[in-house]
Amino acid sequence: MRNYIFILSAFTFLSCQQESGNLTTVFSLPKKLKEVSGITYLVSSNLIWTLEDSGNANEIYGLNFENGAIEKTLTIENTENIDWEDITKDKEGNLYIGDFGNNDNERKDLCIYKMDKKSLATESAMPTYKVSFAYPEQKDFPPKKTAMFYDVEGFFEFKNNFYLFTKNRSKGFDGTAFLYKIPNTPGFHQAVLMGEFKTCDNYNHCAITAATISPDETKVAVLTHDTVFLFENFEGDNFLKGIKSTLELNHFSQKEAVSFIDNDRLFIADEKTKSVGGNVYEVNIKKLKSKS
């Protein structure tokens, strides 16, 4: 997550709902949240839940849907924010924290925490349970620099399983990303490799930073710093066999988080780097596809 990326252009956002590329700025993130690494929208509370990555508090935050103000802060008891990289939900409205950031590909304590929906109204709570996992394909910790495939910054829950999209950190980056599956049950699991696909061969533009599934479970969106890869018309959880669209955002920043608002719109959040970013944006998929 802590990449020092080269910013190609500087953008100044003058007000909310300002157009920039194919994005519409909805609000600026609170100054307290400097390193947002994941977002998920809960219809039941009308809040956008978010978190920060390594070195930050073991807390999640519920943001006002319209102006981004922090309305809820929930401390996750007896947990450490080793590298929280994404947050997602299930159909019942429970939240899941992905502590699987693995920049150096040497961690052996990768896990996901479940937070019961009832705990979201409190100020502090224990996870309901912990899901620990490992990648059976990884034999060395760390692997060779040409095989740094085991970092993850994006996942979602679908039919009682988690689906994780890896962030390739290999020397000689070629855009290869793996999709892994882990059961949503407590205990330790070996992640199951579902397949792989390629983004592009430019790390700054094509390393995966987040993923989400639509409410009707017919679309999967995978985010990079300036692109959304959209998968549709798949059967079951065979997402990578669906129709893949490459949707250019025409806006480069350190985008780290994505969530469907409804079946046709996304919220995307980026970290602030110098004068660029630190916002939540809205993207209309239908409009974006018509331009591609």
N, C-alpha and C positions, 0 to 999 in steps of 0.2 A: 504494500500500500504506500509506503513512504518512498515514492519514486520522485526523483528530481527531473521533471519532464520539461522539455523545451516547448515553450508556449509560442505558437506561430503568430498569433494576433492578440491584441488587447481589446476587450469590450467593456464599455461602461454602461450599466443598466440604469436608466434615468428614473424608471418607475415600474411598479408591478404591471403585469400583463403586457410587457414590451416584447415585441418580436425580435428574435435574433436567430438568423439562419432558419431552420425549421422548428425552432423552439419558441414557446411563449413563457416568459418569466412569470411565475405565480407569486412568489415571495422570496425574500432573502432569508437565509437561515439565521437563527439567533447567534449572537456573537459568542455565546458560551460553547456552541457546537462547532469546533474548528476542524474536526476530522470525521465527519459523517461517513460511515462506511456501508450503511444499508438502510432501506426504508421499506415499510409495508403499510398499506392502507386498510384499516378496519372499518367497514361500513357501520357496524353496530355502535361504535363509539364516535364515528365521524372524526377520528384522529389518525394522523400519520405517525406511526411508531418508528423510532430511529435509534441508532446507537453509534458509538465511536469505536475506533480500532485500538491497537495495542498502546499501552501507556496511559490510557484514559480510564475514567471511572467505570466500576462494575454497575452501571445504570443504563436503563432504557428510558426513552422520553416520548411522550405523546404530544404531538404538535397540532395546533389548531389548523384545520383543513384550509382555511381561507387566508390567514395572515402569518402562519408559522410560529406563533407564540407557543412557548412551552406550557402546556396545561397540566401535564402529569409527569412526575419523575418517580421511577420505581427502581429502588436499589435491589440488586440480585444478591441475596445473602449467601455467604460461604462459597463464593465463586471469585475467580480472578479473571480479569480481562487480559488474557494472554495475547490474543489477537482476534477480537470479535470482528468478523468481516461481512456479515450479512444478517438480516432478520427476515423471517417469513411467518406465515400463518397457515392454519388448516381451516377446513370448512366450518368447524365449530367456533372459530374465533380465538383459539389458543395461539400463543406466539412461540417462536423457536429462535434461539440465538445460535449462530454458527461460529463457534470458536475454533476455526480451522485455517486461519491465516498461517502461511508456512513459507515465508519468503526464501528462506535458506534450505527448504526441503529436508529439514533434519528433525522435525517434531515427531514424537511418538505418543502425544497426548491429545490428539485431535478429537473434538467432541461437539455435540449439539445439546443445548439445554432447552427443555420444555417449560414454558411459563403458562400455568392454567389461566384461562380467561377471567376467572374470579379474582385472581391476584392483581389484575390490572387496575383495580379500584383502590389498591392499598399503596402504602409508601415504601414498603420493603417486603420481600417474600423469597422463600426458597424455591428453586426449580422443582417442578413436579417429578422429573427424572432426567437422567443424563444418558445420552447415546454416544458411546465411544466407538471409534472405528480406525481402520488402517487400510492402506491400499496394497493388496497382495502383489501387485506388479513391482512395487518398490522394494528393492533388496538392500540398498545401501542408504545410509543416513549421515551425510547427504550423498546423493548420487553424483555421477560425473556432471560437469557443467553443461554437457550436451544433452543431459537427460533430466533436466529440472522441470518435471511435469506435475509436481504434486502440491502446488499451492492452489487454494480455492478462495474466491471472493464472491461467488454467486451460487445460490441454491433456492429451491422451493419445495413445498410439500404437495404430494399428489397421491390420493388413494392410499394413505397410510405408509408412504415411502418418501424418502428425501432424494432429490436429484441434484447433483453437484457438478458444476462446470469448472474445469480446471483452468488456472492461469499459467500459461507457459512462460517459464523464466529461463529457458535454455539458451546457451550460447549458440548462435546460428539460428535464431528464432525464425520459424517457418509458418507460424499461425496454427500449429496443431493444438487442438483442445480435446480433452477427454470428457465424457459424460459418465458419472458414477451413480450407482443406486445403493441406498442404505435403508433398511427397514426402520420405520418410526416406532421402535420398541426399545425399552431400556436395556442396558448391557453393552457388551462389546460385539462388534460385527466386522467382518471383512467386506469392504465395499466391492460391489460387482460392477465391472467395466461394461457399459452398455454400448459403447462405440466412440468414434472420434470424428471430428470434422475440422476443416481449415478455415481460418478467418482471412488473414493476409500475412505477408512476410515483413510487415513493419510493426515492431513492438509497440511504439508509442500510439499507433492508431488501432491496433488489432489485438492487444492483450485483453482478456475478458475480466470485467470488474463487477458484474452483477447479473442476476437472472430472475425471471418472474414468469408466472403462468396466469392466464386470464381467468376471471371468475367462472366463465362457462367451460373452462378447461380445454379450449380448442386452439389456443395460441400460446406459444412460448417465445418470450423476448429475451435476448442475450445482449448485454451492453458492453461497449468499449468507450474510449474517450470521445469518439465522434460518430459512432455507427451503432445501429440496432440490427441484429440478425434475428429475423422473425421466422419461426417454424409453424406451419399450419397443415391441416389435412393429414394428420398422422393418425395411426390406429393405436389405441391403448397408450402405453408409455414409450412407443417407438418414435420419439420426437424427431430424431435425426433422419428418419426415412420420410418425413413430411416434406412439403414444399418449402424451400428456404428462400427468403427474400432478404436482400441487403439494402437497408434503409439508411441513407446518408443524412446526418443531422445538420451538416454544413456549419458546425460550431464545435471548435476544439477546446476542451478544458479537462480538468481531472475529474471526470464523471465517475462516481463510485457506487451509485445506488439507483435502483429502478423498481417500480411497482405499478401494476395495472390499477387504474381508478375504476374503470368499467371495461367492457370487452373491446373497446375501440380506442381508449386513451391511456397514456402512460404518464406517471410522474417520474422525473429523473432529477437526482441531486448531485451536485459537484462540490468538491472542496475549493476553498478560495486560495488561489496561487497569485500572489501580488495583487493586481487589480481585477483579475479574472475569476469568476465563479462565486461560490458560496451561496448558491441559489437552489430553489426547487423550480423545475420547468414542467410544462405540460406539452405532450406530443400527441397529435391525432394520427393514429396509424393509417386510417383510410386516406387522409390527405397526403401523408408521406408516401404511401404506396402509389398513389396516382402521379406523383412526381418522379418516381423511380423508373 
